[in-house]
Amino acid sequence: MNDSADPDAIPVVGTSTSRDAADAVEKVSSELYDLLGVKGKASESRSGVTECEGKDPATYFQVFHPWSFYPASADQLDEAMERLRTELPKHGWKVVRYEPDTSQAKNLNLTADNSEKKYSVSIVQMKKNDPPKLSLTVVSGCYRVPDGKEVERF
């Protein structure tokens, strides 16, 4: 998700209030929901604000939005993951990981970065959960709070 010389550096998105950045990350989640292409239900969750590693916490912050998707039927999980794997690149995302994790359940993991929007998404397919689901977390790059404003934490 970065475009600097340091591959571990978190990119700076721009200037925003915490509330506006939270609205933006939830909009990205909504766009991802639309790409799933299968019927189901999304969890009701709100975004949050966290510190931006290595930067002044009074000035810089990141937003994140964790949520889950429960397909109408469990056999649609594979379809949803495959659809995300193929559709994300068509919408400015680069899939940087698509493989099972090392857990006993061997959950399929997909990680994608959008360098233009400066967001990253981590998706874990949890077939053995009851009910089966996709667990998604969207994370922004670092925002700088506008002059005269404070970072709101929620």
DRENBAPA-266880 format. One line per 5 residues: number of its first residue (from 1); for each residue x negated, y, z of N, C-alpha, C. Coordinates in pm, 1 decimal, decimal comma, always signed. Layout:
! residues N
NUM) X:Y:Z:X:Y:Z:X:Y:Z ~ ... .
END
This chain:
! residues 154
1) -82,4:-118,6:+0,0:+0,0:+0,0:+0,0:-86,8:+124,9:+0,0 ~ -215,8:+111,6:-13,5:-296,6:+232,5:-6,8:-367,9:+257,6:-136,9 ~ -410,2:+381,4:-153,1:-481,9:+417,1:-273,6:-615,1:+485,3:-239,9 ~ -664,1:+462,6:-119,4:-792,1:+521,2:-80,1:-902,8:+417,7:-99,3 ~ -1025,2:+461,3:-74,5:-1139,3:+370,4:-88,5:-1137,5:+262,1:+19,7 .
6) -1075,8:+292,0:+134,1:-1067,2:+196,1:+244,3:-942,4:+110,2:+224,8 ~ -959,0:-19,1:+194,5:-842,7:-103,2:+166,9:-750,2:-122,4:+287,8 ~ -800,8:-94,1:+409,4:-718,4:-108,4:+529,1:-653,0:+22,7:+572,2 ~ -686,1:+131,7:+504,9:-631,5:+261,8:+542,9:-482,9:+269,6:+507,7 ~ -407,4:+328,8:+598,8:-264,6:+348,7:+573,9:-249,7:+480,4:+499,3 .
11) -182,3:+480,7:+384,9:-173,2:+603,6:+306,1:-85,1:+708,5:+375,1 ~ -113,5:+833,1:+348,0:-30,0:+942,2:+397,0:+79,0:+967,4:+293,6 ~ +203,5:+963,2:+339,8:+319,2:+978,5:+251,7:+343,5:+1124,5:+220,4 ~ +335,0:+1209,1:+322,2:+365,7:+1350,5:+307,5:+413,1:+1404,1:+440,8 ~ +487,6:+1512,9:+436,9:+537,7:+1577,5:+557,4:+686,9:+1551,8:+569,4 .
16) +730,2:+1517,5:+690,8:+871,8:+1490,1:+714,6:+900,8:+1490,7:+864,3 ~ +1026,4:+1513,2:+896,2:+1069,0:+1491,7:+1034,1:+1091,1:+1341,8:+1052,6 ~ +1091,1:+1297,8:+1176,2:+1114,1:+1156,5:+1205,6:+1250,2:+1111,6:+1153,3 ~ +1352,0:+1193,5:+1172,3:+1488,8:+1157,5:+1129,0:+1498,4:+1142,0:+977,6 ~ +1440,3:+1236,3:+903,7:+1445,2:+1227,3:+757,9:+1367,1:+1105,7:+707,4 .
21) +1252,6:+1078,3:+769,7:+1173,1:+961,5:+730,9:+1248,6:+832,8:+762,1 ~ +1321,2:+830,3:+874,9:+1401,1:+712,4:+910,4:+1511,9:+690,3:+808,2 ~ +1576,6:+797,4:+765,3:+1680,6:+785,4:+661,6:+1620,1:+730,4:+532,5 ~ +1499,4:+776,2:+498,9:+1434,1:+731,9:+376,0:+1399,9:+582,8:+380,4 ~ +1349,4:+533,0:+494,2:+1313,2:+390,9:+503,1:+1439,0:+304,4:+496,4 .
26) +1549,9:+351,5:+551,6:+1674,1:+275,2:+543,5:+1728,1:+273,9:+399,9 ~ +1702,2:+379,7:+325,6:+1741,3:+383,1:+183,8:+1660,9:+278,3:+104,9 ~ +1533,1:+265,1:+137,0:+1450,0:+163,6:+71,7:+1504,4:+24,2:+104,5 ~ +1542,2:+1,5:+229,5:+1601,7:-127,5:+267,5:+1728,5:-154,4:+188,0 ~ +1808,8:-52,0:+168,2:+1931,9:-66,4:+90,6:+1901,7:-104,6:-54,5 .
31) +1797,8:-45,0:-110,5:+1756,4:-79,7:-247,4:+1711,8:-225,8:-254,1 ~ +1641,2:-271,6:-151,2:+1597,8:-411,8:-147,0:+1718,5:-504,7:-135,5 ~ +1815,1:-466,4:-55,4:+1937,6:-544,9:-41,4:+2003,7:-563,1:-178,8 ~ +2007,9:-456,1:-256,5:+2069,1:-462,6:-389,8:+1992,9:-557,6:-482,6 ~ +1862,0:-573,6:-461,3:+1781,5:-662,2:-546,0:+1801,7:-809,7:-512,4 .
36) +1857,1:-839,6:-394,7:+1873,2:-979,3:-353,3:+1956,9:-1059,8:-452,4 ~ +2061,8:-999,4:-502,9:+2141,2:-1064,7:-605,9:+2226,7:-1181,4:-560,9 ~ +2241,0:-1202,7:-431,6:+2329,6:-1308,1:-382,1:+2421,2:-1247,7:-276,2 ~ +2537,4:-1308,0:-262,1:+2632,3:-1259,0:-162,7:+2584,5:-1297,4:-23,3 ~ +2612,2:-1209,1:+70,2:+2573,2:-1234,9:+207,1:+2596,6:-1112,6:+291,9 .
41) +2540,1:-1115,3:+411,3:+2560,6:-1006,3:+505,9:+2425,8:-962,6:+562,5 ~ +2409,5:-831,9:+574,2:+2288,8:-776,3:+635,5:+2316,5:-745,6:+782,0 ~ +2215,6:-760,5:+864,2:+2229,2:-726,6:+1005,9:+2242,6:-575,2:+1020,5 ~ +2301,9:-535,1:+1128,9:+2312,9:-392,8:+1162,1:+2192,5:-357,8:+1248,5 ~ +2097,0:-289,7:+1191,7:+1980,5:-249,4:+1269,8:+1938,8:-109,8:+1226,6 .
46) +1877,0:-41,0:+1317,5:+1832,2:+95,3:+1290,0:+1679,8:+96,4:+1274,3 ~ +1633,2:+200,0:+1211,5:+1489,5:+215,0:+1193,8:+1426,4:+270,1:+1321,8 ~ +1295,8:+263,3:+1327,2:+1222,5:+312,2:+1442,5:+1099,4:+390,2:+1399,3 ~ +1036,2:+451,2:+1496,5:+917,8:+533,8:+1473,6:+803,5:+475,7:+1556,4 ~ +687,2:+470,1:+1496,4:+570,1:+419,4:+1567,5:+450,0:+507,7:+1535,2 .
51) +342,0:+489,3:+1609,9:+220,5:+566,9:+1586,5:+153,8:+523,0:+1457,2 ~ +75,8:+611,9:+1403,7:-0,5:+584,3:+1283,0:-144,1:+557,0:+1327,4 ~ -185,6:+433,0:+1315,9:-315,0:+389,8:+1368,0:-429,5:+479,1:+1320,4 ~ -508,4:+523,3:+1416,6:-625,5:+603,0:+1385,5:-597,6:+750,6:+1363,2 ~ -472,5:+793,7:+1382,6:-437,4:+934,1:+1360,5:-373,6:+992,0:+1486,6 .
56) -373,8:+1121,5:+1496,9:-318,1:+1191,4:+1612,7:-169,4:+1159,4:+1627,3 ~ -128,2:+1092,6:+1736,3:+12,4:+1053,0:+1754,1:+108,2:+1170,8:+1772,4 ~ +55,2:+1289,3:+1801,3:+141,0:+1406,5:+1813,0:+173,6:+1465,3:+1675,3 ~ +97,5:+1425,3:+1574,7:+112,2:+1483,2:+1441,0:+155,0:+1381,7:+1335,8 ~ +109,6:+1256,4:+1348,5:+135,9:+1155,3:+1246,6:+221,2:+1040,7:+1302,1 .
61) +301,9:+981,6:+1215,8:+387,1:+869,4:+1255,7:+421,3:+784,1:+1134,2 ~ +465,5:+663,2:+1161,9:+519,5:+574,2:+1059,5:+662,2:+539,9:+1099,3 ~ +742,2:+504,9:+1000,5:+875,9:+453,3:+1028,9:+882,9:+309,3:+980,1 ~ +969,0:+230,8:+1045,9:+986,8:+91,5:+1007,9:+1135,1:+57,5:+1020,5 ~ +1177,1:-40,7:+943,3:+1316,5:-84,8:+947,8:+1321,3:-237,2:+939,1 .
66) +1340,5:-303,1:+1053,8:+1356,0:-449,0:+1053,3:+1503,1:-485,5:+1037,2 ~ +1530,7:-581,8:+950,7:+1668,4:-627,2:+934,2:+1668,0:-769,5:+880,2 ~ +1783,9:-831,7:+887,1:+1798,0:-969,8:+840,2:+1909,3:-978,6:+737,4 ~ +1893,9:-1075,6:+648,2:+1997,2:-1103,6:+547,8:+2041,7:-1247,5:+563,8 ~ +2172,6:-1264,5:+577,4:+2232,6:-1396,8:+592,2:+2313,8:-1426,8:+466,6 .
71) +2266,6:-1518,6:+380,6:+2340,7:-1548,1:+257,8:+2471,3:-1620,7:+288,9 ~ +2564,5:-1611,5:+193,6:+2693,7:-1678,1:+210,2:+2675,0:-1828,3:+228,6 ~ +2575,1:-1886,1:+161,3:+2543,6:-2027,3:+182,8:+2391,9:-2043,6:+187,6 ~ +2346,3:-2138,1:+270,1:+2202,9:-2157,0:+293,8:+2124,9:-2188,3:+166,4 ~ +2188,4:-2254,4:+70,8:+2115,6:-2290,3:-51,8:+2084,6:-2168,0:-138,6 .
76) +2135,7:-2052,3:-101,6:+2106,1:-1930,2:-176,9:+1977,8:-1861,5:-130,0 ~ +1916,8:-1911,6:-22,7:+1792,5:-1851,9:+25,2:+1682,2:-1859,5:-80,1 ~ +1666,9:-1975,7:-142,4:+1563,9:-1990,8:-246,0:+1589,7:-1895,3:-361,8 ~ +1716,3:-1885,2:-402,0:+1754,3:-1796,3:-512,0:+1720,1:-1651,0:-477,3 ~ +1750,2:-1610,2:-354,0:+1723,3:-1473,1:-311,6:+1572,8:-1443,6:-311,2 .
81) +1492,7:-1536,6:-259,4:+1347,2:-1515,2:-256,6:+1288,3:-1511,8:-397,1 ~ +1332,2:-1600,2:-482,7:+1281,3:-1602,6:-619,9:+1321,4:-1474,5:-693,0 ~ +1442,4:-1430,9:-668,3:+1489,4:-1307,1:-731,8:+1403,8:-1187,9:-684,7 ~ +1375,3:-1181,0:-554,6:+1290,4:-1073,2:-504,9:+1150,9:-1080,8:-566,7 ~ +1096,0:-1201,1:-575,7:+961,8:-1218,5:-633,2:+955,4:-1166,9:-777,1 .
86) +1061,8:-1187,5:-853,0:+1060,7:-1144,3:-993,1:+1111,1:-1001,1:-1012,4 ~ +1202,4:-955,0:-928,7:+1261,2:-821,7:-945,7:+1178,5:-709,1:-884,4 ~ +1112,1:-735,1:-772,8:+1034,9:-629,0:-707,6:+934,4:-561,4:-801,9 ~ +855,6:-638,5:-880,7:+760,3:-573,0:-971,4:+827,5:-484,1:-1076,4 ~ +949,5:-514,8:-1112,6:+1022,3:-432,6:-1210,0:+1066,5:-299,4:-1150,3 .
91) +1055,5:-286,8:-1017,6:+1099,9:-165,9:-947,8:+985,3:-97,2:-872,7 ~ +863,7:-115,7:-922,2:+749,4:-43,5:-868,0:+675,8:-111,1:-753,0 ~ +713,4:-234,5:-720,4:+649,3:-307,0:-609,8:+545,6:-404,3:-665,3 ~ +439,0:-423,5:-591,4:+338,3:-523,7:-627,6:+342,9:-633,3:-521,6 ~ +372,1:-755,2:-564,1:+373,9:-868,4:-471,1:+229,2:-905,1:-440,0 .
96) +192,0:-894,0:-312,2:+54,7:-921,0:-271,4:+42,3:-1052,6:-195,9 ~ +155,9:-1110,8:-159,6:+154,8:-1241,5:-93,0:+287,1:-1311,2:-122,3 ~ +277,4:-1438,8:-159,1:+397,1:-1521,1:-180,4:+354,8:-1664,9:-154,2 ~ +368,7:-1706,8:-28,0:+322,7:-1839,4:+9,5:+383,9:-1879,1:+143,5 ~ +383,7:-2009,2:+172,3:+431,8:-2053,5:+303,5:+335,7:-2009,2:+413,1 .
101) +390,2:-1984,3:+532,7:+303,3:-1952,0:+645,2:+251,7:-2081,3:+708,2 ~ +178,2:-2067,7:+816,3:+117,4:-2185,0:+879,8:+203,0:-2241,6:+993,1 ~ +324,5:-2190,2:+1009,2:+412,0:-2241,3:+1115,1:+458,8:-2383,3:+1081,6 ~ +513,6:-2450,1:+1180,8:+565,9:-2584,3:+1159,6:+678,0:-2583,4:+1055,3 ~ +754,2:-2475,3:+1051,6:+864,8:-2464,2:+956,3:+817,7:-2432,2:+814,5 .
106) +691,2:-2390,8:+800,2:+635,9:-2353,5:+668,8:+724,3:-2249,9:+598,8 ~ +761,0:-2143,9:+674,8:+844,9:-2037,7:+619,6:+775,4:-1969,8:+502,4 ~ +849,4:-1947,7:+395,6:+796,2:-1878,3:+279,3:+787,4:-1729,4:+311,4 ~ +670,5:-1670,2:+285,3:+646,2:-1528,6:+312,9:+621,1:-1453,6:+183,3 ~ +682,2:-1336,8:+171,6:+659,8:-1248,3:+58,4:+623,6:-1111,7:+116,0 .
111) +512,3:-1057,1:+70,8:+473,6:-921,6:+108,0:+454,9:-844,3:-21,2 ~ +512,8:-724,3:-26,2:+501,1:-640,5:-145,2:+475,9:-496,5:-103,4 ~ +397,9:-426,8:-184,4:+365,1:-287,0:-160,4:+416,7:-202,1:-275,5 ~ +463,5:-83,0:-241,1:+502,6:+14,1:-342,3:+411,5:+134,9:-324,0 ~ +307,4:+143,3:-407,0:+207,2:+248,6:-388,0:+261,5:+386,5:-424,9 .
116) +361,6:+392,9:-511,6:+419,5:+522,6:-547,4:+500,5:+579,2:-430,9 ~ +586,7:+496,6:-372,0:+670,0:+541,0:-260,8:+597,5:+530,1:-127,1 ~ +487,4:+454,6:-125,0:+406,7:+431,7:-4,6:+484,7:+358,1:+104,4 ~ +542,4:+244,9:+62,4:+611,8:+154,2:+152,9:+557,8:+14,1:+131,7 ~ +571,9:-67,3:+234,5:+539,5:-208,5:+226,3:+657,0:-284,9:+284,8 .
121) +682,5:-403,2:+230,9:+788,6:-487,7:+286,0:+732,8:-627,1:+309,9 ~ +770,8:-682,2:+424,0:+737,0:-819,9:+458,6:+868,0:-896,2:+470,5 ~ +877,1:-1007,6:+397,9:+1000,3:-1087,0:+396,2:+964,8:-1230,3:+432,7 ~ +1036,1:-1285,6:+529,9:+1013,9:-1422,9:+571,7:+1143,9:-1500,0:+551,8 ~ +1133,8:-1607,9:+475,4:+1249,0:-1694,9:+452,2:+1255,1:-1795,7:+566,8 .
126) +1362,9:-1793,8:+641,9:+1374,9:-1879,1:+759,6:+1488,4:-1979,7:+738,7 ~ +1458,1:-2083,7:+662,0:+1557,6:-2185,1:+626,1:+1606,3:-2265,5:+746,0 ~ +1516,5:-2285,7:+842,8:+1550,7:-2374,3:+954,2:+1617,9:-2300,7:+1069,8 ~ +1634,2:-2169,3:+1056,2:+1708,0:-2094,6:+1158,5:+1854,6:-2134,3:+1154,9 ~ +1923,6:-2107,9:+1261,7:+2067,9:-2132,7:+1265,0:+2135,9:-2001,6:+1302,6 .
131) +2188,2:-1928,4:+1207,6:+2199,8:-1959,2:+1065,0:+2071,1:-1923,8:+988,2 ~ +2051,6:-1986,3:+872,0:+1937,1:-1954,0:+786,9:+1942,5:-1806,6:+744,7 ~ +1823,5:-1746,7:+728,4:+1821,2:-1603,9:+695,4:+1690,7:-1564,1:+629,9 ~ +1690,7:-1442,8:+576,7:+1568,4:-1373,9:+538,2:+1546,3:-1266,2:+642,8 ~ +1425,6:-1257,5:+693,2:+1389,4:-1153,9:+788,8:+1301,8:-1052,8:+715,0 .
136) +1346,0:-927,7:+708,0:+1276,3:-824,8:+632,1:+1231,1:-711,9:+724,3 ~ +1112,5:-660,0:+698,6:+1064,2:-541,8:+769,0:+1001,2:-449,2:+665,8 ~ +1057,0:-330,0:+655,2:+1004,5:-227,4:+565,5:+926,6:-127,9:+651,2 ~ +804,5:-94,0:+607,2:+718,4:-1,6:+681,9:+668,4:+106,1:+586,2 ~ +669,4:+229,7:+634,4:+620,4:+341,5:+553,0:+471,4:+361,8:+573,9 .
141) +416,5:+447,0:+491,1:+283,5:+498,3:+516,3:+293,6:+600,4:+629,4 ~ +188,1:+676,3:+650,8:+187,3:+775,7:+758,0:+250,7:+906,9:+711,2 ~ +340,4:+957,1:+792,5:+398,3:+1089,4:+770,5:+330,8:+1188,3:+863,9 ~ +328,3:+1312,1:+821,9:+281,1:+1422,1:+906,8:+404,8:+1502,2:+943,3 ~ +420,8:+1531,3:+1072,2:+536,3:+1608,5:+1116,7:+516,6:+1754,5:+1073,1 .
146) +623,5:+1823,6:+1030,9:+608,7:+1964,1:+988,9:+554,8:+2052,7:+1102,9 ~ +483,2:+2156,8:+1066,5:+432,0:+2251,7:+1166,4:+547,2:+2301,4:+1252,3 ~ +524,0:+2307,9:+1383,8:+626,0:+2357,0:+1475,5:+725,8:+2251,0:+1519,6 ~ +717,3:+2130,1:+1464,9:+807,6:+2020,4:+1502,1:+730,5:+1915,0:+1580,3 ~ +804,0:+1830,7:+1649,8:+742,8:+1720,4:+1724,2:+786,1:+1589,0:+1664,5 .
151) +703,4:+1487,0:+1681,0:+739,5:+1352,4:+1639,6:+843,9:+1300,6:+1736,9 ~ +960,2:+1263,3:+1685,3:+1062,2:+1200,6:+1768,1:+1039,1:+1050,0:+1766,1 ~ +1043,0:+988,2:+1880,0:+1026,3:+842,8:+1889,2:+1161,7:+779,8:+1919,9 ~ +1202,1:+688,6:+1837,3:+1328,7:+615,8:+1860,6:+1320,1:+478,0:+1802,6 .
END
